Amino acid sequence: MAQGWLCSRRYCSVGCSAVTILPKFPEPPSADWLASNLPPDIHRLHEGVRLWRVYFRGGKHPISWNDFRNFGPTTSRFDHHLPPPRQQERSIVYASAEQGPPCFAEVFQDSRVIDRSRNNPWLVAFELIEPLELLDFTFAWPTQAGASLAINSGPRPRAQRWSRAIYEAYPSIHGIRYASSMLANAPLVALFERSQSALPRSPLFNRALSDQSLLDAIRNVGLMCGYAVV
């Protein structure tokens, strides 16, 4: 049947044979190929845009609200560090681009438990003091590059290789804008160390998750995501 290719199952209800078509997420092209053949699709974050981040002041690797992580690559999706994992000049920070809930969904996705005390987690909001230009992974660029929007949710080591190629191909971009695979495709950002000067000296909001004034809001986030809150 001519329409058989439209079916999403092995066999459709009218008996035609079909195969499931999976989104493409291949290995990245070389940085040289990207630089020569495909201009970046830029999403601009203007001065004054507010970003949200959950970070940890305790545990084995405590950080401050504005610290970029220069150890990597870890298991985070768009680490652009060079392997093997080690301290290096390349550094990164992940944040939510509009509201706070997506950063909870991302940070606590492995356990699906928002633990308000372990490793002393804090929630910070800050406004950019300089504009940033990010490669936009939420629209057509991944497809133009030979992949698909599966780059936002596919295997993380491969996504890291894409991030390294992008970092080397486009030396003027400050990071990547991508869609959360955990909360309704909410916009997230992965900022390279090139963006450090855009962070302010002090944040708008910075409070421990254990603060009782945040409890109701965190419970609401837990209900939204289906996560437990402890």
C-alpha positions as CSV (number, residue, x, y, z in Angstrom):
1,M,0.0,0.0,0.0
2,A,1.4,3.4,-0.9
3,Q,0.5,4.9,2.4
4,G,2.4,2.2,4.3
5,W,5.4,4.4,5.1
6,L,3.1,6.6,7.2
7,C,2.5,3.9,9.8
8,S,4.3,4.0,13.1
9,R,3.8,0.3,13.9
10,R,5.4,-2.8,12.3
11,Y,2.1,-3.7,10.8
12,C,-0.8,-1.2,10.4
13,S,-4.5,-2.0,10.8
14,V,-4.9,-2.6,7.1
15,G,-2.1,-5.0,6.7
16,C,0.7,-2.9,5.2
17,S,4.3,-3.5,6.2
18,A,6.0,-0.5,7.8
19,V,9.1,0.3,9.9
20,T,9.4,2.7,12.8
21,I,11.3,5.8,11.8
22,L,13.5,7.1,14.6
23,P,14.8,10.7,14.8
24,K,18.3,11.1,13.5
25,F,21.0,11.7,16.0
26,P,24.3,10.7,14.4
27,E,27.9,11.6,15.3
28,P,28.6,15.3,14.6
29,P,30.3,16.6,11.5
30,S,33.8,18.0,12.0
31,A,34.2,21.5,13.3
32,D,35.8,22.5,10.0
33,W,32.8,21.3,8.1
34,L,30.4,23.2,10.3
35,A,32.4,26.4,10.1
36,S,32.6,26.2,6.3
37,N,29.1,25.0,5.5
38,L,26.5,25.9,8.1
39,P,26.1,29.3,9.8
40,P,24.9,29.1,13.4
41,D,21.2,29.8,14.2
42,I,21.6,32.4,16.8
43,H,19.2,33.0,19.8
44,R,20.1,36.3,21.6
45,L,19.7,36.6,25.3
46,H,19.5,40.4,25.9
47,E,20.9,42.3,28.8
48,G,18.5,42.0,31.8
49,V,17.3,38.5,30.9
50,R,16.8,36.4,34.1
51,L,18.3,33.0,34.5
52,W,17.6,30.4,37.2
53,R,19.9,27.8,38.6
54,V,20.0,25.1,41.3
55,Y,23.5,24.6,42.7
56,F,25.1,22.8,45.6
57,R,27.2,24.5,48.4
58,G,28.0,21.2,50.0
59,G,29.2,17.7,49.1
60,K,32.5,16.7,47.5
61,H,32.5,19.6,45.1
62,P,30.8,22.7,46.6
63,I,30.4,25.7,44.4
64,S,29.2,29.3,44.5
65,W,26.2,30.6,42.6
66,N,28.3,32.0,39.7
67,D,30.9,29.3,39.4
68,F,31.5,27.7,36.0
69,R,32.5,24.0,36.3
70,N,35.9,23.4,34.7
71,F,36.0,19.7,35.5
72,G,34.7,17.5,32.8
73,P,33.3,16.1,30.8
74,T,30.8,14.7,33.4
75,T,27.5,13.1,32.6
76,S,25.9,16.5,31.8
77,R,24.5,16.8,28.3
78,F,26.5,19.5,26.6
79,D,29.8,19.4,28.4
80,H,32.3,20.7,25.9
81,H,35.4,19.7,27.9
82,L,38.0,17.6,26.2
83,P,38.3,14.0,27.4
84,P,39.5,12.4,29.6
85,P,37.7,14.0,32.5
86,R,39.9,16.5,34.3
87,Q,40.3,20.2,35.3
88,Q,40.7,22.4,32.2
89,E,40.2,25.8,30.8
90,R,36.9,24.9,29.3
91,S,34.1,25.5,31.7
92,I,30.3,25.4,31.7
93,V,27.2,26.3,33.6
94,Y,23.6,25.1,33.1
95,A,20.5,27.2,33.8
96,S,16.8,27.6,33.1
97,A,16.1,30.5,30.7
98,E,12.7,31.7,31.9
99,Q,11.5,30.1,35.1
100,G,12.7,28.1,38.0
101,P,10.9,24.8,37.7
102,P,12.8,23.4,34.7
103,C,16.1,23.6,36.6
104,F,14.6,21.5,39.4
105,A,13.3,19.0,36.8
106,E,16.8,18.7,35.3
107,V,19.0,18.7,38.5
108,F,16.9,16.1,40.3
109,Q,15.9,13.9,37.3
110,D,18.1,10.9,38.2
111,S,16.5,10.3,41.6
112,R,13.2,12.1,41.0
113,V,13.5,13.3,44.5
114,I,14.0,17.0,45.4
115,D,16.1,16.6,48.5
116,R,16.2,20.0,50.2
117,S,19.1,19.3,52.4
118,R,21.6,16.8,50.9
119,N,24.7,18.7,49.7
120,N,23.1,22.0,50.7
121,P,21.2,22.9,47.4
122,W,20.4,26.5,46.7
123,L,18.2,28.3,44.2
124,V,19.6,31.4,42.5
125,A,18.2,33.9,40.0
126,F,20.3,36.5,38.3
127,E,20.0,38.9,35.4
128,L,22.6,39.2,32.6
129,I,24.6,42.4,32.4
130,E,25.7,41.7,28.8
131,P,23.9,40.2,25.8
132,L,24.7,36.6,24.9
133,E,24.5,34.8,21.5
134,L,23.6,31.1,21.8
135,L,23.3,28.4,19.2
136,D,19.6,27.5,19.1
137,F,18.9,23.7,19.3
138,T,15.1,24.2,19.6
139,F,14.2,24.8,15.9
140,A,15.8,24.0,12.5
141,W,19.6,24.0,13.1
142,P,20.0,20.4,14.3
143,T,18.1,19.2,11.3
144,Q,20.2,21.4,8.9
145,A,23.3,19.9,10.6
146,G,22.2,16.3,9.8
147,A,20.7,15.5,13.2
148,S,17.3,16.3,14.7
149,L,15.7,17.6,17.9
150,A,16.8,14.2,19.4
151,I,20.0,16.1,20.2
152,N,18.1,17.5,23.2
153,S,17.3,14.0,24.6
154,G,19.5,11.4,23.0
155,P,22.7,9.8,24.3
156,R,24.7,12.4,26.4
157,P,28.2,11.4,25.3
158,R,27.2,12.0,21.7
159,A,25.6,15.3,22.6
160,Q,28.9,16.3,24.2
161,R,30.8,15.5,21.0
162,W,28.4,17.8,19.2
163,S,29.0,20.5,21.8
164,R,32.8,20.2,21.3
165,A,32.5,20.5,17.6
166,I,30.2,23.5,17.9
167,Y,32.5,25.2,20.4
168,E,35.4,24.9,18.0
169,A,33.4,25.7,14.8
170,Y,31.8,28.9,16.2
171,P,34.3,30.8,18.4
172,S,31.9,33.8,18.8
173,I,29.0,31.9,20.4
174,H,28.6,31.9,24.1
175,G,26.8,28.6,24.5
176,I,23.7,26.5,23.5
177,R,20.0,27.0,24.0
178,Y,18.1,23.7,24.1
179,A,14.8,22.2,25.2
180,S,14.2,20.3,28.4
181,S,13.4,16.7,27.9
182,M,12.1,16.6,31.5
183,L,9.6,19.4,31.5
184,A,7.5,20.3,28.5
185,N,10.5,21.4,26.3
186,A,11.1,24.4,28.5
187,P,14.1,26.5,27.4
188,L,17.4,25.7,29.0
189,V,20.9,27.1,28.4
190,A,24.4,25.7,28.6
191,L,26.8,28.6,28.9
192,F,30.4,28.3,27.9
193,E,33.2,30.1,29.8
194,R,33.0,32.7,27.0
195,S,29.9,34.1,28.7
196,Q,31.4,34.7,32.2
197,S,31.5,38.5,31.8
198,A,27.8,38.6,31.3
199,L,27.1,37.4,34.9
200,P,26.4,40.1,37.5
201,R,28.4,40.6,40.7
202,S,25.4,39.7,42.8
203,P,22.2,37.8,42.1
204,L,18.6,38.9,42.4
205,F,17.6,35.9,44.5
206,N,19.7,33.3,46.3
207,R,18.3,31.0,49.0
208,A,18.8,27.5,50.3
209,L,16.2,25.0,49.3
210,S,15.9,24.1,53.0
211,D,14.5,27.6,53.7
212,Q,10.9,27.2,54.9
213,S,9.8,30.1,52.8
214,L,10.5,28.0,49.7
215,L,8.7,24.9,50.9
216,D,5.3,25.5,49.2
217,A,6.9,26.5,45.9
218,I,9.1,23.4,45.9
219,R,6.2,21.2,46.7
220,N,4.3,22.7,43.7
221,V,7.4,21.9,41.5
222,G,7.4,18.4,42.8
223,L,3.7,17.9,41.9
224,M,4.4,19.4,38.5
225,C,7.2,17.0,37.8
226,G,6.0,14.0,39.7
227,Y,9.0,14.2,42.0
228,A,9.0,13.5,45.7
229,V,10.1,16.3,48.1
230,V,12.1,15.6,51.2
